């Protein structure tokens, strides 16, 4: 397996008369070729009392379907938690799905919720099978972390990432904390999923499972080396816009900007959007940055890096724009996310008018990028707020999801 790096820029041409020009640089990184390494999957399942009845039954069914789709070379571990956690299936090869599914069938609902206890035990269990595998954690809960500590959850997710484990979260129903689960998924380089009703459990589990099955390289970092004539924006300079939108932390080392990407997939690229300012340049083509990706190949057990991609722009005396429509879509996706985030912040502060204005902007952005599903959800929120109603928990969670992704 190798990592492939492709880049594009919002407008490859610059006007020589401009003292400074803003450009958005999109870098797409994807795994290519080779054979998928074995999967090391840990399911961490909430079995609190509120999961009783249909919810726990559908979660059991969804988990069993995943087990049935594992290869004998894959590994599986399963944790359940209430106010404390227990190992349902210890880390093992998925060579006996019948026995594993029977253990899943024995999970029953009852008790409180301590997400950090489940996550802590899950990290310990998945670590037993980390060598030569792609390690993925799915954490499902339907409630608040009433018996746990949210800050501790985030610390455990960060610990998982330090060991190259990816954490994805699934919120079941309408009473989970979207801030906590989003923070866990973002910190864990994973994905946030919303299971609105029990019937959607199998679909969401399957979607996430399909995604992790395409992970072939891990612990990837983008290293962007800027030339003297280019600089990153001061505020929120780099974000991921695909497969979901996430604000990324940037580590600076001299002229280098380093960003952790996490897993690399074969089916879907990770697309990073950097906000650059380029100083005045004379007529001609100029390199403004170099991009390379460092990553681990679990199959080889080694760390590798791509060749450096040279990022050029062309300064023109007779300037003619050369805009890239795909980069424009990425810019809109990031705008939709940030506008929705601002709307949420204003609503929490009691600024209903400000929230409506930002949601209207986000709706227009979604329409402009052709994301009709997001536009529908966002406009429904505008209508509710304009008529004096409060947003339901379901509406808030759907808004969070559509802000981060383009729903199909």
PAVEXKOL-478480 format. One record per residue: x, y, z of N, C-alpha, C, CB in turn. Coordinates in steps of 0.1 Angstrom, whole numbers, plus 5000, padded with zeros to 4 digits. Atoms other than C-alpha are relative to their C-alpha. Glycine has a CB too. Layout:
! residues N
XYZXYZXYZXYZ ...
//
This chain:
! residues 408
500849885000500050005000500950135000499150005012 499349885001501150354992499050125002500850024987 500949884999499750704999500250084988500350085013 500049915012498850924970499650145004499149944989 500349864997498851304972499750074987501250075008 500449915011497051534948499650135006498749944992 500349874995496651904951499350084990501350075005 500749905009494552184936499950135008498649954995 500049874994494252554943498850084995501350074999 501249935004491252784942500250084987499650105011 499649925013492953004915501549994999499550155001 498650035002496252894901500850124995500249894991 499449885006496953234886499950125010499450054987 499949894991497953554905500250134991501149995010 499849875007497853924895501350065005498850095002 498849944995501354074896499950135006501050014988 500249874994499854404906499649995014499050084991 500550014987498454264938501149985010499049885001 498950024990500654304969499849875009500050125010 500250124992498954004986498749944994499850035015 501150075005496553734973499649885009500349954985 500450114992494453494992499649884991498750045009 500350125008494153134979499749895010501249964991 500350124992492752804993500649884993498549985001 499350115005494952504988499349875005501550005004 500650134996493252164987501049894998498649974992 499150115002495351854993499249875003501250015010 500750124999493751514988501049885002499149974988 499150114996495451205004499249875000500750035013 500850125001494350854997501049884999499150004988 499250125001495750495001499749944986499749905011 500250065013496250314968500849865000500550094989 499350135003497149954957500149915012501450034995 499750094989498049654978498849935006500750075011 501150084993496049425001499750075013500549865002 500449954987494049545031500649935011498550015001 499650074988495649475064498849955009501050095008 501150054992493649285090499450125009500449895009 500749904991491049495110500049955014498650024995 500150024985491249515148498950095005501450025007 501249924997487749625158499649985014498949974990 500650014987486449705192498750085000501050065011 501349944998482749765198499850035015498949914994 500349964986481949965230498550045000501050125005 501449995001478249935236499350045013499449874995 500749954989476050125260498849905003499450154998 501150094996473749875279499250065012500649865003 500749944989472250125303498549974999500250155000 501450034999468550095313499250064989499450045013 500749935011467450345286500149934987500450154999 499850085013468650105259499149885000501449964999 500850124999466049845270499049994989499350015013 501050035010463649685246500650004986498950105000 499650005015463949755208501450054998499150084992 498749955003467149965210501149905002500350125009 498950094998469349705226499949884991500049955015 500150115010467949435203500550044987498549964999 499549965013468749635172501550025000499350134995 498549994998472249715185500649865000500350085013 499450145001472849345191500049954986499249915009 500150055014471649265156501050074991498650034994 499049935008473849535141501449955003499950155003 498750054997476849415160500349864994500250005016 499950145006476249055149500250004985498849925004 499849995015476049165113501450044997499050104994 498649965002479449325116500949885002500450115010 499250124998480849005131500049914989499549945013 500250095011479448805103500850044987498549984996 499349955011481249025078501550025002499550144996 498650004998484649005094500749884994500350005015 499250115006487348785078500649935012501050044989 499350084989489048505099501350075005500249864996 498849934996492148725099499850135008500950034987 500449884992490349025115499949965014498750064995 500150014986490249075152498850075005501350045007 501249944994487249165174500150005015498749934995 500349994985486649275210498850085002501350065007 501249934997483449395225499950035015498749914996 500149954986482949595257498550055001501050125003 501349944997479549685273500250085013498949895002 499849914988479149955299498650055005500950114997 501149924993476650095324500850105008499149905009 499249914992478150285354501449945002499450025014 498750065001481050035350500049924987500349915013 499950075013482349835321500449865002501050084991 499550145000482949475313500349954986498849915006 499650065012484549265286499049904996501449945000 501050095005481849085266500749894991498950064992 499250085008484248945240501550055001499550004985 498649965000488048955247500650004986500849915009 499349985014490349055218500449864995501250095001 499750135006490548755195499850014985499149895006 500350025014490548645159498549984998500949894993 501550025003487048655143499849874993499550124992 500150135006487348285135498849925004501349935002 501250084995484348165155498850105002500349935013 501149904999481448415147498849955008499650044986 501250054993478848185162500250025015499949844997 499849984985480448195197500050155003501349945004 500049854997481048575194498650055000500850074989 501449955001477448635183499149965012499349954987 500750054989476148425212500350095012500349865004 499649904990478148655236499350134999501550025001 500749885002476548955220498649995004500150044985 501450024997473148805224499750005015499549864994 500250004986473648785261500050145006501149915007 499949864994474049165265498550055003500650104989 501349954996471049305284500150145006499449905011 500049864996470049655293499750015015499050084992 500349974986470049795329501150075007499749875007 499049934993471950055349500250144994501349934998 499749865004473450405344501050004989500650085012 499149985011476050545320501350065004499350094989 498749944997479750595324500949974987500749945013 499350025013481250635289501549985001499750124991 498650014998484750685301500549865005500550115010 499750144996484750345318500049914989499049955011 500050095012483750175286501150034991498750024993 498949965010486250375265501449955006500050154998 498850044994489050305290500349854998500150035015 499950155001488449925290500149964985498849935006 499850035014488049925252501450034994499050094992 498749975005491350095246501049895005500550145005 499150114995493049835269499849874992499749985015 500350135007491349545250500550014986498549975001 499649995014492049675215501550004999499450124993 498550005000495749725224500649864999500550075012 499550145000496149345227500149954986499149915008 499950055014495649305189500550114990498749964996 499649885009497349625175501149974990500450115009 498950035009500349465159499649954986501049905006 500350045014500049445121498650024996500449864999 501449995003496449555121499650154999499149945011 500649874999494249865116499050005011499250034986 500750014988492749935150498950115000500950025012 501149915001489250095151499149975012499249984987 501050014989486850165180498750074996500650075013 501349955002483150215176499450015014499149914991 500649984987481550375207498550044998500850115008 501449975001477750375209499450035014499249884994 500849964988475650555236498750074997500950085009 501349935002472150685240499850115010498949905000 500349914989472650915269501250095004499549935012 498949924994474651165289500949915008499450115009 499050074992477751055307499850025015501550044996 500449964987475951075340500849955012498649955002 499250054990478250855360501550014997499749855003 498649995004481450955342500550144999500249934986 499349875001483751245334500350034985501350005009 499849975014483651405300501450044996499150114995 498649965002487151555303500949874999500550095010 499350135000488451205311499849924987499649915012 500350075013486651065280501050064989498650034996 499249945010488551315258501549965002499950165001 498650044997491851235275500349854995500350015015 499950135004491250865268500049994984498949915006 500050005015490450935231501350054995498850094995 498749955004493651135228501149895002500450135007 499050114997495550835244499849904989499749945014 500250105011493950605218500750044987498449984998 499349955012495150825190501549995000499550154997 498550014998498650825204500549864997500450055014 499650135003498650455199499549964986499449905010 500550025014497150485163498749935000501049934992 501450055000493650375174499150114996499749945014 501049905005490750555157498749985008499849994985 501250014992487650635177498850074992500150075014 501249955006484250675160498949995010499749934986 501150004990481050755179498750004993500150135009 501350025005477450665174499050055011499749864995 501049954990474650865192498749934996499950155000 501350085002471450655196498950085006500149865006 501149924994468150845200500350145000499649945013 499949855000467851205210500650065013498650054998 499649954987469351225245501549995003499349935011 498650004999473051185239500650154998500749914990 499449875000475451485242500850014987500950025012 499349995013476451585206501350075002499150084991 498749934998479251815219501049895004499950115011 499150104995480851525238500449904989499549935012 499750105010480551265210500750064988498749934996 499349945011481651505183501550035004499450134996 498649974996484751605204500849875001500050065014 499350135000485551235209500449954986499149905007 499750045014485251155172501050084994498750004992 499049925006487251455162501449985006499650155002 498750034993489951395188500549864996499950015015 499650145003489951025178500249984985499049915005 499950015014490251105141499049914993501449954996 501150095005486950915135498950084995499649915011 501249955005483450985125498950005010499549924987 501249994991480251095143498849964992499850155005 501250055007477050905134498850025009500149854996 501349984992473450975145499049894996499450144997 501150115002471050675149498750065005500449875007 501249924995467750865150499049905006499450074988 501050094994465650555156500649864998498650004992 499450145001466350175161500149944986499149915009 499950055013465650095125501350044992498850044992 498849945007468750305115501349945005500050155000 498850054994471150115137500949924991499749925013 499250095009472149845112500650084989499149894995 499549925011472550105084501250085005498950104995 498949924995474850335105501249925004499550095011 498850094997476950045118500649954988499549885009 499550055013477249915083500850104993498949944992 499349895007478250255069501450025006499250135001 498849984993480950295095501049884997499950025015 499250125002482149935090500650004986499149885003 499549995013482349985053501250094998498950044990 498949905000484550285059501349955005499550135007 498850044994486950125082500649884992499849965015 499550115008487249825059500950054989498949924994 499249955011488850055033501350075006499250104992 498849944994491450185058501249904998499850035015 498850095003494950055047501250065006500149994985 498849944994497450305061499550085012500750104989 500449944988497450465095501050115004499949905012 499149914994498950745116500750104990501149935008 499549915011499350985086500150145005499149994988 499849864998500651335089500350074987501250025010 499749915011500651615063501150095005498750074995 498949904997503851815063500050104988501449935001 500149895010503352145044501250105003498650075001 498949914999506552335038499850134992501449934996 500349885007505852695029501350084996499250095009 498949915005508152915009499850145005500050004984 500149864993508953275021498950084995501350074998 501049915006506353424997498649955004500150004986 501450054996503453225013500049985015499749864993 500350024985501953215048498649955002500350135007 501350054996499053045065499250125007500149885009 500849904992496153255078500249985015498449984996 499750004986496453335114498949925008500050145006 501150064993492953205125499549884992498950105003 500550135006491852845117500549984986498550015000 499450015014494252805088499849874992501550025001 500150135007493752435080498849925006501349925002 501150094996490652215081499949894991498650095000 500350115009489551885068498650024995500149865008 501349975006486551905044499449874995500150104990 500550135004486251535034500849895007500149994984 501450045002485051275044499050085009499849865003 500949914992483651515071500850125003499449935013 499349884997484451865081500550015015499150124997 499549994987486751905111501150115000500749865004 499049914999488852195123501349935005499650125011 498850084996492452065126501050095007500749954987 498949944993495252155150501250004991500349945014 498849995008498452275133501250025009499950124990 498849994993501852225147501150074991500649865005 499149925008504452475135501549965004499850155002 498650024998508152385131500750074989500349845000 499449925010509952665114499150034988501349934994 500949975011508552695079499049894997500950024987 500950125002506652365082498850015009500849875004 501350024993503052325092499649854999498850094993 500250144999502251975104498749975006501149935009 501450034996498751825107499849855000499050074990 500350144999497651485118498849974992499949955015 501150045008495451315093499349875005500449974986 500550134995495050965109500049904990498650025006 500150105009493850685088499950054985498849915003 500249985014494050675050499249894994501450024993 500950105006491350495030500349984985498650045003 499950025015491250344995498850054993500149854997 501249965007487650444988499750155000498849935007 500349854999487550805000501350075004498950025011 498849934995490351055002499750095012500550094988 500149894990491051285031500450134993500949975013 499749885007490851635017500250115011498950044991 499749904990492551915037500050134992501449975006 500149875006491852285029500950105009498650054999 499249914993494552535038499850144994501549974998 500349865003493952915038501450074999499050075010 498749945002497053085023499950144996500849924990 499849875005498253435017501350004992499950125011 498850005008500753484989500450144997499849924986 499549865002502853794986500250034985501350035008 499849965014503453984954501149934993500250164999 499050085008505353784927500250064986499549865000 499849955014506953884894499449904990501550014997 500650085011505653744861500749865000500050074987 499450135001506153364858499449905010501550015002 500550114991505553034876501049985012499949864992 499250004988506753004912499549895010499950145007 500450104989506752724939499750085012501149905002 500349934988504952844970500049915012498650064999 500050094989504952524991500449864994498650005007 499850145003505852154992499249925009501649965001 500950084992503551885005500549865000498550014996 499750154999504451535017499249955011501549985002 500850064990502651285038500949885006498749944994 499450114993504251055064499049915006501050065011 501150094995502350745074500649865004499049984988 499650134996502550395088499349894991499749975015 500650115007501950075068499949885009500849964987 500150104990500549815093500549864994498649985005 499650135006501249525068501549985001499549994986 498550005000504949615065500650025014500550104990 499549964987505249735101501150114999500649885006 499049905002507150035089499450144997500949974988 500549875002506850415086500650054986500550105011 499749965013506950565051499750154997499449914989 500549865004506550905033499950004985501050105006 500249975014505451024999501150094995498650064997 499249895006507551224975499450135002500249974984 500549874998507251594980499350054987501250105004 500749945011504651744958500350155000498449985001 499649865002505652084944498750084997501150034989 501249925002502752344946500450134994499350025014 499749885008503052614920498950094998500649964986 501049905005501252934911500750084989499550095011 499449925011501653154880499550145002499549944986 500349854999501853534884499950054985501150075008 500249955014500553714853499850165001498749944994 500249855001500854084843498650024994501050064990 501449995005497654034822499249885007499949984984 500650114991495853834850498749954994499850065014 501250075004493253574839499749905010500249944986 500350104989491553384867499949854994498750035007 500150145003491853004866499549925012501449944995 500650054988489452894893499749854998498750075003 500350145000489052534903498649975007501149925008 501350014994485352444908499949905012499149954989 500150104989486052144931500550075013500949884997 499549934988488052364955498950105005501350084997 501149914996485152614954499049925009499350064988 500950084992482952324967500549985014499749874992 499450024987485352254995499950125008501549964998 500149874992485352625005498650015005500450124991 501449994996481552615006499749905011499049974988 500250104989481552295027500550055013500749874996 499549944987483752465053499250125004501550044997 500849894996481652775052498749965006499750094988 501350054995478452575058500349955015499549884992 499750054987480152405088500250125010501249925000 499749894991481452735103498850095003501150084995 501349924998478152925098499149935009499350024986 500950084991476252645115500550005014499849864995 499449994987478752645144499750135007501549974999 500249874994478353015149498550025004500350114989 501450004997474552975148499749935013499249944988 500250084987474652715176500550095011500849874999 499449924989476952945197499150125003501450054996 500949884998474553245192498749955007499750074987 501250054994471553025201500249975015499549884992 499750044986473252895233500150135008501249925000 499849874993473953265242498750085001501150084994 501249934999470353355238499750104989499850075013 500149915012470853545205499249934989501450054995 500850075010467953405186500150064986498549995005 499949935013468053675159501349974992499850155002 498750035006471753615153500149864995501150035010 500050145004471253245152499249984987499449915011 500850005013468553285125500750054988498750075002 499249945011470753505104501149904995500650135004 498950095004473653255105499449874994500849965012 500650125006471352955098499550034986498849955009 500449965014469953145068501250004991499350145000 498850005008473453195055500549864997501150085008 499650145002474252825061499149934990500049935013 501050065009471052735042500450044985498650045003 499649965013472152945012501249944995500150165000 498850075003475552795013499849864996501050005012 500350145003474152445013499349994986499049945010 500649995013471952534983501050024989498950114999 499049975010474852684965500949884996500950125005 499150125002476952364969499249884996500849975012 500850115004473952144959499749905010500749934989 500350094989473451994993498650025005501050025012 501449974998469651994993499649945014499249944989 500450054987469351765024500450095011500749865002 499649904990471352005045499150125000501550034999 500849885002469452295031498649985006499850044985 501350034995466152135041500050005015499549864995 499950004985467252065077500350145005501249915004 499649864995468752415081498850094999501250054993 501149915002465752595067498849965010499449994985 501050034990463452395090500350065013499949845001 499649944988465452525119499750155000501549985002 500349865002465052875106498550035003500450064986 501449994998461352835104499549985014499249904991 500450024986461052695139500450125008500749875005 499649894992463052975154499250134997501550034998 500849885004461153245134498650005006500050014985 501450014994457853115148500049995015499349884994 499950004985459153135184500249875007498750065005 499850134994459752765189501449985003499449894990 498750054997462752605204500449884991500249975015 499650115007464752355185500049875008501550024994 500150124993464151995195501449945000499049904994 498750074999467051765205500349934987500049905011 499950075012466451575173500550104989498749934995 499649905010466751895152501450055002499150125001 498749964997469951995170501049904995500250025015 499150115004471551655163500149994985499649875006 499950015015470551645126500750124995498550014995 499249885004471952005123501549975001499650125008 498650024998475251895137500549904989500249945014 499650095010475451605113500150064986499149875000 500049955013474551795082501050114998498650064996 499049895001476952075091501449944996500150075013 498750065001479851825090500249924987500349915012 499950095011478951615060499050044989499649855005 501049995011477051605027499249875000500750034986 500850124999474251365032499649954986498750025009 500450065013473451125003498549965001500949884996 
//
